[in-house]
């Protein structure tokens, strides 16, 4: 068995005391909270030793990490992973209903984003967007019916020129989806 921790480039366990705003990256990167994102002990995934999570109320909350060469995906293989619990549906953003789980994506410098997409009363799709420049991108979508107040383990995996989307270890797009882009260094 290979020790995969040497491949980890960012890891936020979101451990801490209720209401805390310190988010520690296991690789040592500085994490800055924005809005009123905070540690919550009210909800957390049932993992051994886990007693807290990050709480984002849906109004301007996010975490940032300074740019780093080891966060550039390029044409390399990668895995993006998140444990999420959705407690409400998204407001409309110009008629679209979605939220970003993680991104290296600004309007003037786009790399990638992982989103959950739906309607005003359901979440139906896991999405990965990968940009080779600010306006050229490939979208990989997979259908999944997310329920409110349920923990999900989400993985986006690139292996060669394929993207695989998983929820709770179940492959949503069997055989993968073609993805030959080199993701822009942003």
Backbone torsions as a table, in degrees:
resi	resn	phi	psi	omega
1	UNK	NA	133.9	179.3
2	UNK	-88.2	137.8	174.6
3	UNK	-77.3	107.1	-174.6
4	UNK	-80.9	-8.6	-177.6
5	UNK	-63.3	-24.7	178.9
6	UNK	-68.7	-17.9	179.4
7	UNK	-91.0	-11.8	-176.8
8	UNK	-68.5	131.6	-179.6
9	UNK	-110.5	-17.4	177.8
10	UNK	-160.2	134.8	179.1
11	UNK	-149.1	111.3	-179.0
12	UNK	-112.1	106.5	179.2
13	UNK	-83.4	-18.2	178.3
14	UNK	59.7	42.2	176.0
15	UNK	-85.8	151.9	175.5
16	UNK	152.1	-170.1	-178.8
17	UNK	-91.6	152.1	-178.6
18	UNK	-54.5	129.8	179.9
19	UNK	84.7	-4.8	179.7
20	UNK	-66.9	155.4	-179.5
21	UNK	-125.5	20.3	175.7
22	UNK	-100.2	120.3	-179.8
23	UNK	-117.0	116.7	-173.9
24	UNK	-101.7	128.0	174.6
25	UNK	-89.0	131.1	-177.8
26	UNK	-66.5	-15.2	178.0
27	UNK	-97.5	-2.1	175.4
28	UNK	96.8	2.9	178.3
29	UNK	-71.7	149.8	177.8
30	UNK	-78.1	130.1	179.8
31	UNK	-116.2	127.3	-178.6
32	UNK	-115.1	122.1	175.7
33	UNK	-79.0	145.2	177.7
34	UNK	-128.4	148.7	-173.7
35	UNK	72.5	-142.4	178.8
36	UNK	-117.0	34.3	174.9
37	UNK	-59.7	139.9	-176.4
38	UNK	-154.4	167.7	174.8
39	UNK	-76.1	139.3	176.9
40	UNK	-129.4	134.2	174.4
41	UNK	-99.5	2.8	-179.6
42	UNK	-74.2	-34.4	-178.6
43	UNK	-136.7	136.8	175.2
44	UNK	-161.3	152.3	-179.3
45	UNK	-68.4	152.0	-177.4
46	UNK	-82.3	69.2	176.7
47	UNK	-108.8	148.7	-180.0
48	UNK	-54.0	124.7	177.0
49	UNK	79.1	-1.5	-177.4
50	UNK	-85.8	126.3	-179.6
51	UNK	-132.1	8.4	-179.9
52	UNK	-156.6	171.8	177.8
53	UNK	-153.6	175.2	173.1
54	UNK	-88.7	140.5	178.0
55	UNK	-116.9	121.6	176.7
56	UNK	-114.6	121.1	-174.8
57	UNK	-84.4	-0.6	176.2
58	UNK	90.8	3.6	-179.5
59	UNK	-124.0	85.2	173.9
60	UNK	73.5	20.0	-179.5
61	UNK	-95.1	135.5	174.5
62	UNK	-167.4	164.7	175.4
63	UNK	-114.3	143.1	175.9
64	UNK	-123.1	152.7	176.9
65	UNK	-133.5	134.8	179.2
66	UNK	-58.2	150.3	178.0
67	UNK	-58.1	145.1	-179.0
68	UNK	-151.8	141.8	-179.2
69	UNK	-58.5	-32.0	-178.2
70	UNK	-77.9	-0.9	174.4
71	UNK	-100.5	4.4	176.6
72	UNK	-84.9	124.0	-174.9
73	UNK	-86.2	-34.5	178.4
74	UNK	51.6	-128.7	177.2
75	UNK	-110.3	16.5	-178.6
76	UNK	-76.5	159.3	169.4
77	UNK	-70.9	147.2	179.0
78	UNK	-157.1	163.7	169.3
79	UNK	-132.7	128.1	172.9
80	UNK	-109.3	128.2	-173.5
81	UNK	-134.1	141.2	176.5
82	UNK	-150.1	142.5	168.6
83	UNK	-100.5	124.6	-177.5
84	UNK	-133.6	149.4	173.5
85	UNK	-133.1	115.7	-176.5
86	UNK	-94.5	125.1	-176.0
87	UNK	-108.6	-6.9	-179.8
88	UNK	-158.4	166.2	177.2
89	UNK	-89.5	153.2	-175.6
90	UNK	-72.7	146.0	167.9
91	UNK	-70.6	167.5	179.6
92	UNK	-77.1	132.4	171.9
93	UNK	-112.1	87.6	-177.5
94	UNK	62.6	34.2	179.3
95	UNK	92.3	-3.9	178.3
96	UNK	-106.7	144.1	-179.6
97	UNK	-119.1	112.2	-177.0
98	UNK	-164.5	168.0	167.8
99	UNK	-146.5	152.4	179.4
100	UNK	-93.2	132.7	173.7
101	UNK	-84.1	-40.6	178.2
102	UNK	-160.2	151.4	179.8
103	UNK	-160.3	156.6	165.3
104	UNK	-128.2	73.9	-163.4
105	UNK	-153.5	108.5	170.2
106	UNK	-124.5	158.5	-177.0
107	UNK	-55.5	-32.5	-177.0
108	UNK	-98.5	-2.4	-176.9
109	UNK	-157.0	90.7	-170.7
110	UNK	-104.6	129.3	177.3
111	UNK	-116.5	-67.5	179.9
112	UNK	-157.6	163.6	168.2
113	UNK	-152.9	152.7	174.7
114	UNK	-118.9	124.9	-174.4
115	UNK	-131.5	156.7	167.8
116	UNK	-111.6	127.5	-172.3
117	UNK	-116.5	149.9	176.5
118	UNK	-172.7	-144.0	-179.9
119	UNK	-126.3	-171.1	179.0
120	UNK	-69.1	-12.0	-177.3
121	UNK	-137.4	15.6	176.0
122	UNK	-162.4	153.5	170.8
123	UNK	-115.5	123.4	-168.6
124	UNK	-124.3	-6.3	-170.3
125	UNK	-145.5	137.6	167.5
126	UNK	-100.5	132.6	-174.2
127	UNK	-130.9	140.5	169.6
128	UNK	-123.3	129.4	173.0
129	UNK	-115.5	129.6	175.9
130	UNK	-123.0	127.1	-173.6
131	UNK	-107.3	131.2	172.9
132	UNK	-93.0	-18.9	167.5
133	UNK	-153.7	-177.1	-171.6
134	UNK	-64.5	-17.6	-178.4
135	UNK	-127.5	-2.4	-179.8
136	UNK	-110.9	119.5	-174.8
137	UNK	-150.1	165.1	173.2
138	UNK	-120.5	133.4	176.8
139	UNK	-105.6	132.4	174.3
140	UNK	-117.9	117.1	-179.6
141	UNK	-115.0	147.6	171.7
142	UNK	-142.7	136.1	-179.3
143	UNK	-74.0	136.2	173.2
144	UNK	-160.7	134.7	179.1
145	UNK	-92.4	96.0	178.9
146	UNK	-77.5	135.6	175.4
147	UNK	-101.3	150.8	175.0
148	UNK	-71.1	151.2	173.1
149	UNK	60.7	35.0	177.3
150	UNK	-130.5	135.3	176.9
151	UNK	-80.0	137.5	177.4
152	UNK	-131.2	141.0	170.8
153	UNK	-99.1	118.5	-177.3
154	UNK	-112.7	130.8	176.7
155	UNK	-127.8	135.9	169.6
156	UNK	-118.9	121.0	-173.8
157	UNK	-124.1	130.7	170.6
158	UNK	-107.4	127.2	173.9
159	UNK	-132.3	111.5	-174.9
160	UNK	63.4	-124.7	-179.9
161	UNK	-107.4	35.4	177.8
162	UNK	-130.4	143.6	172.3
163	UNK	-111.3	132.7	177.2
164	UNK	-117.1	134.6	177.9
165	UNK	-113.9	129.2	-177.9
166	UNK	-126.5	145.1	166.4
167	UNK	-129.1	124.0	-178.6
168	UNK	52.5	38.3	177.1
169	UNK	80.6	-1.8	179.4
170	UNK	-94.4	123.7	178.6
171	UNK	-71.3	121.5	-177.0
172	UNK	-88.4	-24.2	-179.8
173	UNK	-124.5	79.7	-176.6
174	UNK	-51.5	135.2	-178.0
175	UNK	84.5	-9.6	-178.8
176	UNK	78.1	172.2	178.0
177	UNK	-121.3	132.5	-177.7
178	UNK	-56.2	132.1	179.5
179	UNK	-152.2	99.9	-175.7
180	UNK	-107.2	7.5	-178.0
181	UNK	-73.2	147.3	164.4
182	UNK	-91.0	119.6	-176.9
183	UNK	-72.5	129.1	-175.1
184	UNK	-55.8	138.3	172.1
185	UNK	-76.8	111.1	-174.6
186	UNK	-110.0	NA	NA
